[in-house]
């Protein structure tokens, strides 16, 4: 019965060697969606998020598919995702968490979600959480073999070389990396038992402004985040933020950057100051349904400083997640920091990632 907290993963660099684990490792694609535990008892279906909040009302088409396709009584761990053409689209998935039922219904028809299962916690009256993953996976294949969507069984491999190939190829379909699971491990709620291998890259970007930290006070001002830009066709575009600093460093940075402050009218982003509305480029200071009530104002800085950041992936023309500050680059000219330096993953069709599942599941 809910609530169940999903088992978590810790980040590692590179595909781990299965020989270093007593019972070996099972590798699978890392899906870029919403983690979701499925509870099914006959026609009763409940979807819950990573933090155990209900998701069922946002994905009526997934509830209907699970009701039809899955065993009568089961508990599954998996991921909700939305595919547009050959790729996963996380931003489109985010649109589904909306208060208006009419919009949810419209989006369920226009951009329907799917569910991919990667662990079996219970079947019938039998709990499997204390069983090793090798047993859970075998039962999962037995119970879910033959699914062709919109519910799927994720593919797996015990071959580290094949997992390395997935890591390089599947990103082109919008996937997030690779997950490794010890074959002998039980299912441990909220424990970082799994291993995740994600893409990490670096880029030289222009510092264009900053926001104050939520704990900042007039007596002790603290930098919250740096606003980053890249040039495209001679214009400085907003590419993301960097925000991971200690409190002491936040105070130091604010003192260091104060001399660069300028009037918004003299800033490359000055043209945006008059229209603080949601927009596809998510320029600084604009509102979206995810930021209502937040102060998104920023202090513009003369775009004279370059920094190197670490990032995992692009989403459109922005960093998918918060970028991590590495170092200043005084040797770089800001105008030389363009999108051309960013690595673009080779296109890869999502149906190929799911192809084995459509034929009855991977191994």
N, C-alpha and C positions, 0 to 999 in steps of 0.2 A: 504494500500500500504506500502511496505517496505520503510524505515527501521522501525522495531519494536524491542525494547529492552525487553528481557524477564523479567518477574517478578522474584525476587530473594528470597533467604531464609536465615534466621539467625540461627546459631547453638544453640541448647538447649540440656541439659543433661536429658536423659530419655524421655519416651513417655509422652507427656503432657496430662493433664486431660481435656477431652472435656467439662466437666461441667463448667470449668472456662471461657469458651467462650460463648458469648451470643447465637450464633446459632449452637454451636458444631463444631467439627472438622471432616474432611475427611482425612483418612490416605492412603498412597500409597507407593509402593516400590520406593527407590531412585536408579535410574538407573545410572550405571557407564559408561557414554559415552560422546558424544558431544551434548550439548544443541542445539536445532535446531528449528527455526520457519519456518513453511512451508506456502508458499503462492501458491495457485492454482487457476487458472482462465482458465477453459477449458484445453487445452493441454499445456498451459504455466504454468511451475512449477519452483519456486525459493526456494532454501534452504539457510537460513542465520544462522550464528553462534551467539553465545551469544553476541559478540561485533559487530554484524550486518554485518560481512564479508561474501561474497558468498561462499557456499559450494557445489553448484550443480555439478560442473565439477568433483569433487572428488568422487561422489556417483551416477553414471549414472543408476545403477540398482535400487536405491531407487527412483530416479526421475521417472523411468519407472513404478515402482509399484504404486507410488502415483498417477500418471496420470491415471492408470487403476482402482485403488481401492477406491479412495476417492471421495467425492461429487464434483460436477462440479466446484463450486466456494466456497473456504473456506480458513481460516487462522487458523493454528494449532500451539500449543506449544507442544514440545515433545523432544525426545532424539534419536540420532543415536547411534546404538551399533553394535558390531560384536560378534557373538557367535561361539565358536569352541567347538563342542561337547556339553556338558551340562552346559557350563559356558560362561559368558561374558569375553572377552579378550581385555582390553583397549589398550595394546601395539600393538596388531594386528590392531585395529582401527586407531591408530596413523600413521601406515604405509600408510594409504590412502591419507594423505596430502603430495602429491608428485608432483613435476613439470612435470614429464614425463607422457604423456597421455597413452603410451603403458603399463607402469607399473600399472596405475590406472585401465586400462581395464583388465589386467591380474589378479589383486587382486580382482576386482569386480566379477570375475568368480571363483577364488580360495577360497576367504574368503568374500562372499557377506555380505553387511551390511543390517540391518533392521531398521525400525523406529517405535517407540512406542509413541503414542499420549497421553497426559494427560491434555490438556486444549483446549477449542474451543474459539477462539477470534472473528471469524466472519463466517457467513454462508450465501451464496447468497449476497443480498444487506444489510443484517442485521449485525450490530456490536453488540457483546455481552460483550465487555470489561467493561461496567458499570453494568452488571448484577452480582448478587452474584454467588459464585462458585457453589452453589447447583443447580442453573438454568443452568449454563454453563456445568456442569457435566451431567445433565439430557439430555440436547440437544446433548452432545457429544456421549452418549450412543445411543440416537435415530439415529444419523447420521452415526455412525461408528460401530454399533452392527453387529456381524457376521464376523468380520475380522479374518482371519486365518494366516496372514503373507504374505509377509515380512513387511507389515504395521500392527500394533497392537493397541489395546486400552488397556491402563494399567488398572489393577484391583484396586479397592478401597474398603475401609471399614470404617464404623463409630465406630467400636468396638475397643476400646483401647487394650483390651486383645488380640484380633486377630492381631493387629498391633505389639504388643510385640512379638508374635510368629513369625511374618514375620521378625522382626529385628534379631531374633536369627537364623532363618532357612535360609533366602534368601541369606545371605552372602556366603554360600556354593556354590551358583550359580554365584558368582562374583558381586552381587549387593552391594550397598554402604551404605545401611541403610534404613531409613524410612523418608518420608516427610509428614508433617501435614499441611493442608490448612483450614483456617477458612471458614466455609460454607457460611457465610454472606459477605465475602470480595469480592469486585470487582477486576478486573485484573489491577494492577498498574505497569506500566513499570519501571524497574530498582529500584523498591522499595522492601525492605526485608519484605514482607508480610507473606511469608510462614515460616514454621519452619522445620529444618532438624535435624535428630537425627542420628549421625554417630558413628561407633565403635571407641573406644579409648582404647589403651592398653599401657603398659609400658614394657621396656626391659632394661637390663644392658648390655652396649656395650663398646667396647674398642676404645679409641681415637687413631687413627692411623696417622693423619696428619691434615693439614689445608690449606685453600686457603685464599688469601688476598681479602678484600672487594674491589669492583669496585671504591670506593672513596678513597682508601688507597693511601697515598703519602709517599715518603721517610722521610719527616719531621714529619708526623703523620701516622704511619702504623696502619692499622685496620684489625682485623680478619674478614673474610667474612663468611666462613663456616668450620665446623669441619667434617672431614671424619671419618666415623664410621666402625667398623669391628666386626665380630663374628667368632669364631673358628668353623671349621668343619674338622673332620679327621686330627686334628693337624695343619691345615693351617688357617691363618687369611684371611677371605673373606670380600670383601667390601659390606656392607649392606645398606649404605645410608649416608645422611648428616644431620647435624643440623645447622640452620642458623639464627634463630630469636633472635637477641640481639640488645640492644640499642647501640648507638655510644660509649658511655662511657664504656660499658661492653666489646665492641669489642677491645678497646685499652687495657683494663685491662687483658683480656684473652691472648692477644698476648704477653704481658710481662710475664704472668704466664707460658705460654707454651714454650717460647723460650729456656729454659734450656733443654727441651726434644728433640730439633731438632737433627737429625742425617743424615748421608749420605745415599742416596737411596740404595747404594750397601749393606748396613748393615740392611736394612729394610725388613720385610716379603714380601713387594710388589716390591722389587728390580727386580724380574724376569720380571716385566711388562714394565720396562723402555725402552726397545728396540723396542716395537711394539705398537705405538700409533695409533691404527686403531679401527674401530667399531667392537664390539664383543658382544656375547650374555650375558656375565657377567657384561658388562658396568664397567670395572675396572677403577680406577682413571686415569685421564690423557688421556683417549682415546676419539676419535672423533666419532660422529654419525651424521646423517643428521640433528638432532635437535641442534647440538652444533657447526656447522661449523663457523669458525671465532672467537670462544671464546677461551680464554686462560684457558685451563683445567689443567695446571701444578699445582702441589701441593708441600707443604713442608712436608717431612716425619718426623714423631715423633716416638721416641721409644715407643712401645705399652705397656706402663706401667700404664696408668691411665684408670680408669673405670668411666663411667657416666651413669646415668639413664635418659632415654628419653621416651617421650610419642609418640606413633605412632598409625595410624588408621588401616592399613592393610598391608599385604605383597603382592608383585607382583613378582612371582617367588621366588627368594632368596634375594630380596631387599625390603626396605620399599617403599610403593606405593607413599607416599608424603614425603616432608621434615619433619624430626622428630624434636620434641621440647625438648630442654634441660630442665631437671628438677633439677638435683643435681649431685654432685660428689659422687662416691661410693668408698672411700678409703678402705673400709672393704672387697671389692671384689678383687679376684685374676683374672687378665686378662684372663688366660687360662681357667677359669671356665665359661666364657661368650660364650656360644654356642647357636646354633639354637634350641636346645632342649627346651629352656625356652619359645619359641614363641608359642602362641596359634594358632592352625590351625583350621579354620572353618570346620564344618562337611559338607561333600559333599552334594550338593542339585542340582537337575536337573532343568535347566532353563525352560524346557518345562512345568514343573509343575507351575512355576511362571506365565507363559503365558497361562496355560491350560484353565482358565475361559474365557480368551479373545477369544481363539480359538472357544469356544462354544457360544460366543456372548457377551462377556464383563462381568465384575464384577459389583458389586454394593456396 
